[in-house]
Amino acid sequence: MSKSIIVVGAGAWGGWTAFHLQKAGFKVTLVDKNGPGNPLSGSGGKTRIIRMAYGGSQVYTDLTAKSFELWEKYALQWNDRLYHQKGALWMFNGINPAYAELSIPLMKARGFRLDPLDLQNLAIEYPEINLADITSAYWEPKVAYLEASRACGVVAQKFKEAGGNYLEAEVTGIDFEKENISALRLKDGLTLQADEYVFACGPWLTKLVPTLKDYIYASRQEVYYFEAPDHYKDLPIWLEFRKDDQMFYGIPDHFGQGFKFAYDERTWSLDPDKDDRAITNEILDKMRAILINRFPALKESVVLKHHTCVYENSLDGDFIIDRIPKATNGLFLAGSSGHGFKMGPAIGQLITHHLTGKTAIPNEFLLNRFSQGIDRKSQFEV
Ligand SMILES: Cc1cc2nc3c(=O)[nH]c(=O)nc-3n(C[C@H](O)[C@H](O)[C@H](O)COP(=O)(O)OP(=O)(O)OC[C@H]3O[C@@H](n4cnc5c(N)ncnc54)[C@H](O)[C@@H]3O)c2cc1C
């Protein structure tokens, strides 16, 4: 008889994990309290970027290459355009572009490109972009944007079509018996039981497993959609790197809903249940100044739309995938740290291979790395 598995959380990671596990022959139940890719979750919102450049990291380069392959494969198989290739402009503002340079050989080995650009030619090609303070730039042709929330819904639907059981319910507690999880308690008083459990709860994980609070924190990520002239939709996806590990990015062509602009800083904390999600003027003022410096013609642009989203960060910016403390039959997937969406398909496959005994979880993702001391950094530090 096939093993039963409960996956808690139908965001990018839990949804793809449930889908791959179901396809591998497990009897899977996927549980989410608010629905796949809901607006409060880390996977909520319209779009996410998939890019291949990952500094000198082999483990992320491998996972991203696998993710590109799987997004393309399923978009084709399902005949659903979840994946929009646009190319991206990487810009470095007064800092060493080591992150880009280290990416090039690893990408090349996988058949991907990141090409250095001539700034004078770039200024001619994109007169809308002020390049005065940009010291180097690169072009990554395969970068695409993924439809975020919608993709989570599609993956959950495909999971159900493959025979998976989806349940909208809130898990409020975990029962343990000896070294095992024996059941999950639901808000409505019912319990759920399975042979194995996978927790992909994003920023809510620490509410179920409080000991993980030492390694995970949630941050407030505000996303703005500015009004822009119609031809701005022809600009590429762009990323700007500044000193002090600051990164800003935008998706100009955004389904006619404005010029998407956001930051990667994790300075502002967010309780995903309690905190207000309205615009923070302090953040908007900072963002507007950065936007106007880069795109001077957007000086008078108004914010058409706004979304406060949440990053679930590990202390060192790397994913954490490990056994639930004191449970041999529970895995948790955490610390997606603002760069996990693109990896959904590859993470789902990795967990499935792990639970079928084919692959170990990479050492880079295990919790015991923190016993060597914590190197606080973001995804873009090399
Ligand atoms: C503004 C922003 C921009 C980003 N940009 C990118 C990008 O360009 N590229 C990229 O790759 N990544 C990006 N990311 C990161 C990426 O979106 C996240 O890493 C990823 O979506 C996290 O997915 P997840 O499945 O781990 O968590 P989530 O999407 O948060 O899913 C967790 C799910 O678990 C459910 N849940 C939690 N607790 C319970 C419970 N007790 N019972 C039942 N259900 C529960 C929740 O309802 C939720 O649906 C961005 C994130 C943000 C916020």
The ligand as an SDF file (V2000), in Angstrom:
LIG
                    3D

 53 58  0  0  0  0  0  0  0  0999 V2000
    7.3700   40.8460   -2.6660 C   0  0  0  0  0  0  0  0  0  0  0  0
    8.0430   39.5240   -2.9020 C   0  0  0  0  0  0  0  0  0  0  0  0
    8.8000   39.3560   -4.0430 C   0  0  0  0  0  0  0  0  0  0  0  0
    9.4320   38.1420   -4.2840 C   0  0  0  0  0  0  0  0  0  0  0  0
   10.1290   37.9800   -5.4520 N   0  0  0  0  0  0  0  0  0  0  0  0
   10.6150   36.7580   -5.7680 C   0  0  0  0  0  0  0  0  0  0  0  0
   11.1690   36.5500   -7.0410 C   0  0  0  0  0  0  0  0  0  0  0  0
   11.1890   37.4550   -7.8750 O   0  0  0  0  0  0  0  0  0  0  0  0
   11.6270   35.3070   -7.3350 N   0  0  0  0  0  0  0  0  0  0  0  0
   11.5680   34.2780   -6.4350 C   0  0  0  0  0  0  0  0  0  0  0  0
   12.0130   33.1850   -6.7750 O   0  0  0  0  0  0  0  0  0  0  0  0
   11.0390   34.4610   -5.2070 N   0  0  0  0  0  0  0  0  0  0  0  0
   10.5500   35.6650   -4.8670 C   0  0  0  0  0  0  0  0  0  0  0  0
    9.9750   35.8700   -3.6410 N   0  0  0  0  0  0  0  0  0  0  0  0
    9.9900   34.7970   -2.6450 C   0  0  0  0  0  0  0  0  0  0  0  0
    8.9260   33.7770   -2.8930 C   0  0  0  0  0  0  0  0  0  0  0  0
    7.7230   34.3730   -3.2830 O   0  0  0  0  0  0  0  0  0  0  0  0
    8.7510   32.9360   -1.6240 C   0  0  0  0  0  0  0  0  0  0  0  0
   10.0260   32.4330   -1.2820 O   0  0  0  0  0  0  0  0  0  0  0  0
    7.8200   31.7510   -1.8640 C   0  0  0  0  0  0  0  0  0  0  0  0
    6.6440   32.1680   -2.5000 O   0  0  0  0  0  0  0  0  0  0  0  0
    7.4970   31.1200   -0.5290 C   0  0  0  0  0  0  0  0  0  0  0  0
    6.6240   30.0290   -0.7670 O   0  0  0  0  0  0  0  0  0  0  0  0
    6.2320   29.0550    0.4130 P   0  0  0  0  0  0  0  0  0  0  0  0
    5.3960   28.0050   -0.1960 O   0  0  0  0  0  0  0  0  0  0  0  0
    7.4340   28.6430    1.1820 O   0  0  0  0  0  0  0  0  0  0  0  0
    5.3920   29.9460    1.4720 O   0  0  0  0  0  0  0  0  0  0  0  0
    3.9720   30.6400    1.3390 P   0  0  0  0  0  0  0  0  0  0  0  0
    3.6980   31.0730   -0.0320 O   0  0  0  0  0  0  0  0  0  0  0  0
    3.9110   31.6760    2.4200 O   0  0  0  0  0  0  0  0  0  0  0  0
    2.9460   29.4870    1.6650 O   0  0  0  0  0  0  0  0  0  0  0  0
    2.6730   29.0330    2.9580 C   0  0  0  0  0  0  0  0  0  0  0  0
    1.2440   28.5360    2.9580 C   0  0  0  0  0  0  0  0  0  0  0  0
    1.0130   27.8190    4.1570 O   0  0  0  0  0  0  0  0  0  0  0  0
   -0.2980   28.0690    4.6070 C   0  0  0  0  0  0  0  0  0  0  0  0
   -0.2870   27.8130    6.0490 N   0  0  0  0  0  0  0  0  0  0  0  0
    0.5800   28.3210    6.9470 C   0  0  0  0  0  0  0  0  0  0  0  0
    0.3230   27.8460    8.1760 N   0  0  0  0  0  0  0  0  0  0  0  0
   -0.7240   27.0020    8.0390 C   0  0  0  0  0  0  0  0  0  0  0  0
   -1.4540   26.2270    8.9720 C   0  0  0  0  0  0  0  0  0  0  0  0
   -1.1300   26.2070   10.2690 N   0  0  0  0  0  0  0  0  0  0  0  0
   -2.4850   25.4780    8.5140 N   0  0  0  0  0  0  0  0  0  0  0  0
   -2.8110   25.4740    7.1790 C   0  0  0  0  0  0  0  0  0  0  0  0
   -2.1520   26.2180    6.2770 N   0  0  0  0  0  0  0  0  0  0  0  0
   -1.1210   26.9650    6.7010 C   0  0  0  0  0  0  0  0  0  0  0  0
   -0.5190   29.5380    4.2590 C   0  0  0  0  0  0  0  0  0  0  0  0
   -1.8970   29.8550    4.1560 O   0  0  0  0  0  0  0  0  0  0  0  0
    0.2180   29.6650    2.9300 C   0  0  0  0  0  0  0  0  0  0  0  0
   -0.6500   29.4990    1.8350 O   0  0  0  0  0  0  0  0  0  0  0  0
    9.3320   37.0790   -3.3570 C   0  0  0  0  0  0  0  0  0  0  0  0
    8.5640   37.2530   -2.1920 C   0  0  0  0  0  0  0  0  0  0  0  0
    7.9090   38.4580   -1.9740 C   0  0  0  0  0  0  0  0  0  0  0  0
    7.0950   38.6070   -0.7380 C   0  0  0  0  0  0  0  0  0  0  0  0
  1  2  1  0
  2  3  1  0
  2 52  2  0
  3  4  2  0
  4  5  1  0
  4 50  1  0
  5  6  2  0
  6  7  1  0
  6 13  1  0
  7  8  2  0
  7  9  1  0
  9 10  1  0
 10 11  2  0
 10 12  1  0
 12 13  2  0
 13 14  1  0
 14 15  1  0
 14 50  1  0
 15 16  1  0
 16 17  1  0
 16 18  1  0
 18 19  1  0
 18 20  1  0
 20 21  1  0
 20 22  1  0
 22 23  1  0
 23 24  1  0
 24 25  2  0
 24 26  1  0
 24 27  1  0
 27 28  1  0
 28 29  2  0
 28 30  1  0
 28 31  1  0
 31 32  1  0
 32 33  1  0
 33 34  1  0
 33 48  1  0
 34 35  1  0
 35 36  1  0
 35 46  1  0
 36 37  1  0
 36 45  1  0
 37 38  2  0
 38 39  1  0
 39 40  1  0
 39 45  2  0
 40 41  1  0
 40 42  2  0
 42 43  1  0
 43 44  2  0
 44 45  1  0
 46 47  1  0
 46 48  1  0
 48 49  1  0
 50 51  2  0
 51 52  1  0
 52 53  1  0
M  END
$$$$
